[in-house]
Amino acid sequence: MSGSALRARAIPLLLAALGAAGWFAARHLDLYTDDGPGSGLLPRVALGFVVVLAVLVSLAPARGGAAETGKETPRAFAVYSIVAILFAIAVPFLGFVIPALIATGVIMRFAEDRSWLASLIYSFLLVATIVLSFGTALKVQFPAGPAEVALKSLGVL
């Protein structure tokens, strides 16, 4: 295994170990209280996602790209920057779901060079996970928008 391939697996595993340590450190915080979710629920959920995703990334690291060749990717940086600005502008007007779907799809397609199908699937799965985890399970309020109104009528939010 080459040095770059070893780093591509070691760095996510280091992140997984740090996430596991954080999860262990948050074990004394309450998951639930009489008033609802406790102070330990969000850190444990977030760190659990970090650990699982880091392990998955270490099992299947990204194919060759800027990290392997050592070249910078100004196009990817520009796409991320523009999308972040437009996302912040769009959320108050369109809610969270629609801008998140578009932003994730654009980033995956144009900054990460994934196929249209992979970009759409990833975008949908990511936003669905966020909505189900935070909106449905934890009852976090999302900014109002057309998608949020539709999801509330279906009982998802």
C-alpha positions as a Markdown table, in Angstrom:
| # | Residue | x | y | z |
|---|---|---|---|---|
| 1 | Met | 0.0 | 0.0 | 0.0 |
| 2 | Ser | 1.5 | 3.4 | -1.0 |
| 3 | Gly | 2.0 | 6.3 | 1.4 |
| 4 | Ser | -1.0 | 8.3 | 0.0 |
| 5 | Ala | -3.3 | 5.2 | 0.2 |
| 6 | Leu | -2.2 | 4.6 | 3.8 |
| 7 | Arg | -2.9 | 8.3 | 4.7 |
| 8 | Ala | -6.3 | 8.0 | 2.9 |
| 9 | Arg | -7.2 | 5.3 | 5.3 |
| 10 | Ala | -5.4 | 6.5 | 8.4 |
| 11 | Ile | -6.8 | 10.0 | 8.6 |
| 12 | Pro | -10.5 | 8.9 | 8.6 |
| 13 | Leu | -9.6 | 6.2 | 11.2 |
| 14 | Leu | -8.0 | 8.9 | 13.4 |
| 15 | Leu | -11.2 | 10.9 | 13.0 |
| 16 | Ala | -13.2 | 7.9 | 14.0 |
| 17 | Ala | -11.1 | 7.4 | 17.1 |
| 18 | Leu | -11.5 | 11.1 | 18.1 |
| 19 | Gly | -15.2 | 10.8 | 17.5 |
| 20 | Ala | -15.4 | 7.7 | 19.7 |
| 21 | Ala | -13.4 | 9.5 | 22.4 |
| 22 | Gly | -15.9 | 12.4 | 22.2 |
| 23 | Trp | -18.8 | 10.0 | 22.4 |
| 24 | Phe | -17.3 | 8.4 | 25.4 |
| 25 | Ala | -16.6 | 11.8 | 27.0 |
| 26 | Ala | -20.3 | 12.7 | 26.5 |
| 27 | Arg | -21.6 | 9.6 | 28.2 |
| 28 | His | -22.4 | 11.3 | 31.5 |
| 29 | Leu | -24.7 | 13.8 | 29.8 |
| 30 | Asp | -28.5 | 13.1 | 29.9 |
| 31 | Leu | -30.0 | 11.7 | 26.7 |
| 32 | Tyr | -33.5 | 12.7 | 27.7 |
| 33 | Thr | -35.0 | 14.8 | 30.5 |
| 34 | Asp | -38.6 | 15.4 | 31.6 |
| 35 | Asp | -38.6 | 18.4 | 29.3 |
| 36 | Gly | -37.4 | 16.5 | 26.2 |
| 37 | Pro | -34.0 | 15.8 | 24.6 |
| 38 | Gly | -31.2 | 16.2 | 27.1 |
| 39 | Ser | -27.9 | 17.9 | 26.6 |
| 40 | Gly | -26.1 | 14.7 | 25.6 |
| 41 | Leu | -28.4 | 13.6 | 22.8 |
| 42 | Leu | -27.1 | 15.9 | 20.0 |
| 43 | Pro | -23.4 | 15.3 | 20.7 |
| 44 | Arg | -23.9 | 11.5 | 20.8 |
| 45 | Val | -25.9 | 11.5 | 17.6 |
| 46 | Ala | -23.5 | 13.7 | 15.8 |
| 47 | Leu | -20.4 | 11.9 | 17.0 |
| 48 | Gly | -22.0 | 8.6 | 16.2 |
| 49 | Phe | -22.5 | 9.8 | 12.6 |
| 50 | Val | -18.9 | 11.0 | 12.5 |
| 51 | Val | -17.6 | 7.6 | 13.6 |
| 52 | Val | -19.7 | 5.6 | 11.2 |
| 53 | Leu | -19.0 | 7.8 | 8.2 |
| 54 | Ala | -15.3 | 8.0 | 9.0 |
| 55 | Val | -15.1 | 4.2 | 9.2 |
| 56 | Leu | -16.9 | 4.0 | 5.8 |
| 57 | Val | -14.6 | 6.5 | 4.2 |
| 58 | Ser | -11.6 | 4.6 | 5.5 |
| 59 | Leu | -12.9 | 1.4 | 3.9 |
| 60 | Ala | -13.5 | 3.1 | 0.5 |
| 61 | Pro | -11.3 | 6.2 | 0.3 |
| 62 | Ala | -12.0 | 8.7 | -2.5 |
| 63 | Arg | -10.5 | 8.0 | -5.9 |
| 64 | Gly | -7.5 | 10.0 | -7.1 |
| 65 | Gly | -7.9 | 13.7 | -7.1 |
| 66 | Ala | -6.3 | 16.9 | -5.8 |
| 67 | Ala | -5.2 | 15.2 | -2.5 |
| 68 | Glu | -3.2 | 12.6 | -4.4 |
| 69 | Thr | -1.7 | 14.8 | -7.1 |
| 70 | Gly | -0.9 | 17.7 | -4.7 |
| 71 | Lys | -2.6 | 20.2 | -7.0 |
| 72 | Glu | -5.0 | 22.8 | -5.7 |
| 73 | Thr | -8.6 | 22.8 | -6.9 |
| 74 | Pro | -9.7 | 26.4 | -7.3 |
| 75 | Arg | -12.8 | 25.4 | -9.1 |
| 76 | Ala | -14.0 | 23.3 | -6.2 |
| 77 | Phe | -13.2 | 26.1 | -3.8 |
| 78 | Ala | -15.2 | 28.6 | -5.9 |
| 79 | Val | -18.2 | 26.2 | -6.1 |
| 80 | Tyr | -18.2 | 25.7 | -2.4 |
| 81 | Ser | -17.9 | 29.4 | -1.7 |
| 82 | Ile | -20.6 | 30.4 | -4.1 |
| 83 | Val | -23.0 | 27.7 | -2.9 |
| 84 | Ala | -22.4 | 28.6 | 0.8 |
| 85 | Ile | -23.3 | 32.3 | 0.0 |
| 86 | Leu | -26.3 | 31.5 | -2.0 |
| 87 | Phe | -27.5 | 28.9 | 0.6 |
| 88 | Ala | -27.3 | 31.6 | 3.3 |
| 89 | Ile | -29.3 | 34.0 | 1.1 |
| 90 | Ala | -31.9 | 31.4 | 0.1 |
| 91 | Val | -32.8 | 29.8 | 3.5 |
| 92 | Pro | -34.8 | 32.7 | 4.8 |
| 93 | Phe | -37.0 | 32.7 | 1.7 |
| 94 | Leu | -37.2 | 29.0 | 0.7 |
| 95 | Gly | -36.7 | 27.3 | 4.1 |
| 96 | Phe | -34.1 | 24.7 | 4.6 |
| 97 | Val | -35.0 | 21.6 | 2.5 |
| 98 | Ile | -35.1 | 23.1 | -1.0 |
| 99 | Pro | -31.8 | 25.1 | -0.7 |
| 100 | Ala | -30.1 | 22.1 | 1.0 |
| 101 | Leu | -31.1 | 19.8 | -1.8 |
| 102 | Ile | -29.9 | 22.2 | -4.5 |
| 103 | Ala | -26.7 | 23.1 | -2.6 |
| 104 | Thr | -25.7 | 19.5 | -2.0 |
| 105 | Gly | -26.5 | 18.4 | -5.6 |
| 106 | Val | -24.5 | 21.3 | -7.0 |
| 107 | Ile | -21.5 | 20.7 | -4.8 |
| 108 | Met | -21.5 | 17.0 | -5.5 |
| 109 | Arg | -21.8 | 17.5 | -9.3 |
| 110 | Phe | -19.6 | 20.5 | -9.9 |
| 111 | Ala | -17.1 | 20.5 | -7.0 |
| 112 | Glu | -16.7 | 16.8 | -6.4 |
| 113 | Asp | -17.2 | 15.7 | -10.1 |
| 114 | Arg | -19.8 | 13.0 | -9.3 |
| 115 | Ser | -22.4 | 11.9 | -11.8 |
| 116 | Trp | -25.8 | 13.5 | -12.0 |
| 117 | Leu | -27.4 | 10.4 | -10.6 |
| 118 | Ala | -25.0 | 10.1 | -7.7 |
| 119 | Ser | -25.3 | 13.8 | -6.9 |
| 120 | Leu | -29.1 | 13.5 | -6.8 |
| 121 | Ile | -29.2 | 10.4 | -4.7 |
| 122 | Tyr | -26.6 | 11.7 | -2.2 |
| 123 | Ser | -28.4 | 15.0 | -2.0 |
| 124 | Phe | -31.8 | 13.4 | -1.3 |
| 125 | Leu | -30.4 | 10.9 | 1.2 |
| 126 | Leu | -28.5 | 13.6 | 3.1 |
| 127 | Val | -31.4 | 16.0 | 3.4 |
| 128 | Ala | -33.8 | 13.2 | 4.2 |
| 129 | Thr | -31.5 | 12.0 | 7.0 |
| 130 | Ile | -31.2 | 15.6 | 8.4 |
| 131 | Val | -35.0 | 16.1 | 8.3 |
| 132 | Leu | -35.8 | 12.7 | 9.9 |
| 133 | Ser | -33.0 | 13.0 | 12.5 |
| 134 | Phe | -33.6 | 16.6 | 13.5 |
| 135 | Gly | -37.1 | 17.5 | 12.4 |
| 136 | Thr | -38.9 | 14.3 | 13.1 |
| 137 | Ala | -37.0 | 12.7 | 15.9 |
| 138 | Leu | -35.7 | 15.7 | 17.8 |
| 139 | Lys | -38.5 | 18.2 | 16.8 |
| 140 | Val | -36.1 | 20.9 | 15.7 |
| 141 | Gln | -37.9 | 23.7 | 13.9 |
| 142 | Phe | -36.7 | 24.4 | 10.4 |
| 143 | Pro | -37.1 | 27.7 | 8.7 |
| 144 | Ala | -40.5 | 27.9 | 7.0 |
| 145 | Gly | -40.6 | 27.2 | 3.3 |
| 146 | Pro | -42.8 | 25.3 | 0.8 |
| 147 | Ala | -41.1 | 22.0 | 1.4 |
| 148 | Glu | -41.4 | 22.3 | 5.2 |
| 149 | Val | -45.1 | 23.2 | 4.8 |
| 150 | Ala | -45.6 | 20.0 | 2.7 |
| 151 | Leu | -43.6 | 17.9 | 5.2 |
| 152 | Lys | -45.7 | 19.3 | 8.1 |
| 153 | Ser | -48.9 | 18.4 | 6.3 |
| 154 | Leu | -47.6 | 14.8 | 5.9 |
| 155 | Gly | -46.7 | 14.7 | 9.6 |
| 156 | Val | -42.9 | 14.4 | 9.0 |
| 157 | Leu | -42.0 | 17.7 | 10.6 |
